[in-house]
Amino acid sequence: MTKQPTFQILSANGEIAGGPNVTAEVIERFRHVSTATLATALFKRGLRNQTIQGVTPVGALSGTMVGVAYTLRYIPAREDLNPLSVFHDPEHPQRKAVEECPPGAVLVMDSRGNPRAASAGSILVRRLMVRGVAGVVTDGGFRDSADISTFEIPAFHKRPSAPTNLTLHQAVDINVPIGCGEAPVFPGDIVVGDADGVIVVPAAIASEIAEEAASMTIYEDFVIDMVSQGHSIIGLYPMTDSRNEALFARWKAEKKR
């Protein structure tokens, strides 16, 4: 059997951060399930706060965003420490995060839910795209949002925001646990985004959640098919009628699901 490649997210000192490695197979499974289905799967395990609240796609999505979390944390800016000259430093956390976020990862920014100044703009997002980053999420805003809306990289934010991030945000940490849109995000967690928003799957249970969500999606497709044909949802959704179990088994055989 061919060994699946793994995705490793490194901390600043080069150590593995977050939970266990996640295989390419698990990542691929997440591409075919919705954030709504994932929210239900997580709810079953008592995890009710994994949705990043208040964010929407900047532009049209060509597919589901999936990647391991790489994080950037902002605190409220202190004016004497946050002049434009800070960007001359190649170690500035925002610039460093853009250059070091691994291909296939999702850069998630904790902007304290404040979109009154941009978390980033089109140049930085374009750099992430060119580097092969899977997506970018902030609970604040992006400047140059019209440009970003045309990019191939998925980007999620609260709303457009023209002022530079230095106005209100001071970047202080890379790849540490953060809160984004009131959701906890740990480096190495799986970040999934679609038209309904963004959800964070803890790395430790990513494989089992991906498998369960895939099974749930098959069942939901069956339910949609039956309802479209005029079937009642009673006894079907949820499935409490054994006759529907037999119907589901036949449907899966016919659809090769």
C-alpha positions in Angstrom: 0.0 0.0 0.0 1.3 3.5 -0.9 1.9 5.6 2.2 -0.1 8.7 2.2 1.9 12.0 2.4 1.5 13.9 5.6 1.0 17.6 6.3 3.2 18.9 9.1 2.7 22.4 10.5 5.8 23.6 12.3 6.0 26.1 15.1 8.6 28.9 15.2 11.2 26.7 16.7 10.6 23.9 14.1 8.6 21.6 16.3 5.4 19.9 15.2 2.5 22.1 16.4 -1.1 21.1 17.0 -2.4 17.5 16.9 -1.2 14.4 14.9 -0.3 14.6 11.3 -3.2 14.6 8.8 -3.0 12.5 5.6 -3.8 13.7 2.1 -6.7 11.2 2.1 -8.3 12.9 5.1 -7.8 16.4 3.5 -9.5 15.1 0.3 -12.5 13.7 2.2 -13.1 17.2 3.7 -13.3 18.6 0.2 -16.5 16.7 -0.4 -18.5 17.5 2.8 -20.2 20.7 3.8 -19.5 22.9 6.8 -23.2 22.3 7.8 -22.6 18.5 7.9 -19.3 19.0 9.8 -21.1 21.2 12.4 -23.6 18.4 13.1 -20.8 15.8 13.4 -18.9 18.0 15.8 -22.2 18.8 17.7 -22.6 15.0 18.3 -19.3 15.1 20.2 -20.3 18.1 22.3 -18.3 20.6 20.2 -20.6 23.6 19.7 -18.1 26.4 19.2 -16.1 25.4 16.2 -17.7 27.7 13.6 -15.8 31.0 12.9 -18.6 33.5 13.4 -19.4 36.4 11.1 -17.1 35.6 8.1 -18.1 35.2 4.5 -16.2 34.5 1.2 -14.7 37.6 -0.3 -15.5 36.3 -3.8 -17.1 33.3 -5.5 -15.7 30.0 -4.4 -14.6 27.4 -7.0 -14.6 24.7 -4.4 -14.4 24.0 -0.7 -11.4 25.5 1.1 -9.6 22.8 3.2 -6.2 23.1 4.9 -4.4 22.8 8.2 -4.4 25.9 10.3 -1.4 28.3 10.5 -2.2 31.2 12.7 -1.4 34.9 13.2 -2.5 36.8 16.3 -3.1 40.6 16.4 -3.5 42.6 19.6 -4.8 46.2 19.8 -2.2 48.5 18.3 -0.1 50.7 20.5 0.8 53.7 18.4 4.4 54.2 19.5 5.2 50.6 18.5 3.2 50.4 15.3 4.5 53.0 12.8 4.9 52.2 9.1 8.6 51.6 9.6 7.9 48.3 11.4 7.5 46.7 8.0 11.2 47.3 7.3 11.9 44.4 9.7 11.8 41.1 7.8 10.9 39.4 11.1 7.7 41.4 11.5 5.1 38.7 12.4 2.6 39.6 9.7 5.2 39.6 6.9 6.9 36.5 8.3 3.5 34.6 8.5 2.9 35.4 4.8 6.3 34.1 3.9 6.3 31.0 6.1 2.7 29.8 6.0 3.1 26.3 4.4 1.6 25.4 1.0 -1.6 23.6 1.6 -2.2 25.4 4.9 -4.9 28.0 5.7 -3.7 31.2 7.3 -6.1 32.1 10.1 -5.9 35.6 11.6 -7.2 36.6 15.0 -8.2 40.3 14.5 -10.4 40.3 17.6 -13.5 40.5 15.4 -12.5 44.1 14.5 -12.9 45.0 10.8 -12.3 48.7 11.2 -8.7 48.2 9.9 -7.6 45.7 7.4 -6.0 42.4 8.5 -4.2 42.3 5.1 -4.6 43.4 1.5 -4.3 42.2 -2.0 -0.5 42.1 -2.2 -0.2 39.8 0.8 -3.1 37.6 -0.2 -1.6 37.3 -3.7 1.7 36.3 -2.2 -0.1 33.6 -0.2 -1.8 32.4 -3.4 1.4 32.2 -5.4 3.0 30.3 -2.6 0.3 27.6 -2.7 -1.5 28.4 0.5 -4.9 26.9 0.6 -6.8 29.8 1.9 -6.9 32.8 4.3 -9.4 33.7 7.0 -9.8 36.7 9.3 -12.5 37.8 11.7 -11.6 41.3 10.6 -11.6 42.8 7.1 -9.5 42.9 4.0 -8.5 46.0 2.0 -8.4 45.8 -1.8 -11.3 43.3 -1.5 -12.5 43.8 -5.1 -9.1 42.5 -6.2 -9.0 39.7 -3.7 -12.5 38.6 -4.9 -10.9 37.7 -8.3 -8.1 35.6 -6.9 -8.1 31.8 -7.0 -7.2 31.5 -3.3 -10.3 31.3 -1.1 -10.5 34.3 1.3 -13.0 34.9 4.2 -13.6 38.1 6.2 -16.2 40.2 7.9 -16.3 43.1 5.5 -14.0 45.3 3.3 -11.8 47.7 5.2 -9.5 50.3 3.7 -7.3 51.4 6.6 -3.9 49.7 7.0 -3.8 47.0 9.7 -1.3 49.2 11.6 -4.1 51.6 12.4 -5.7 49.2 14.9 -3.9 45.8 14.8 -0.4 44.9 16.1 0.9 41.5 14.9 2.5 39.7 17.8 2.4 35.9 17.4 2.7 33.3 14.7 1.3 29.7 14.9 0.0 29.8 18.4 -3.5 29.0 19.6 -5.9 31.9 18.8 -9.6 32.8 18.8 -11.0 33.7 15.4 -14.7 34.7 15.2 -15.1 33.3 18.8 -13.9 29.9 17.7 -10.7 28.3 19.2 -8.1 27.6 16.5 -5.0 25.5 17.3 -2.1 25.2 14.8 -2.6 21.9 12.8 -6.4 21.9 13.2 -8.4 21.4 9.9 -10.0 24.5 8.6 -12.9 24.0 6.1 -14.7 26.8 4.3 -17.6 27.0 1.9 -20.5 29.3 1.1 -22.0 28.8 4.6 -18.8 29.9 6.4 -15.7 28.4 8.0 -15.5 25.6 10.6 -12.5 24.3 12.6 -12.1 20.6 13.2 -9.7 19.6 16.0 -6.7 17.7 14.6 -7.0 14.9 17.1 -10.4 13.8 15.7 -10.0 15.0 12.1 -9.9 11.5 10.6 -13.0 10.2 12.3 -14.9 13.4 11.7 -14.0 13.2 8.0 -15.2 9.6 7.8 -18.4 10.3 9.6 -19.2 13.4 7.6 -18.7 11.5 4.4 -21.2 8.9 5.5 -23.6 11.6 6.6 -23.3 13.3 3.2 -24.3 10.1 1.4 -27.4 9.8 3.7 -28.3 13.5 3.1 -28.0 13.0 -0.6 -30.4 10.1 -0.3 -32.8 12.2 1.7 -32.7 15.1 -0.8 -33.4 12.6 -3.6 -36.4 11.1 -1.7 -37.8 14.5 -0.7 -37.5 15.7 -4.3 -39.7 12.8 -5.3 -42.4 13.8 -2.8 -41.3 11.6 0.1 -42.3 12.7 3.6 -39.5 13.6 6.0 -41.3 11.8 8.8 -39.4 8.5 9.5 -36.9 9.5 6.9 -35.0 12.5 8.4 -34.0 11.3 11.0 -34.4 7.7 9.8 -36.8 6.0 12.3 -38.8 3.9 9.9 -37.2 0.5 9.0 -38.8 0.6 5.6 -36.7 3.6 4.8 -33.5 1.7 5.8 -34.3 -0.9 3.1 -34.9 1.9 0.7 -31.6 3.6 1.6 -29.8 0.3 1.1 -31.3 -0.1 -2.4 -30.5 3.5 -3.3 -26.9 3.2 -2.3 -26.6 0.0 -4.4 -28.1 1.8 -7.4 -26.0 4.9 -7.0 -22.9 2.9 -6.2 -22.4 5.0 -3.0 
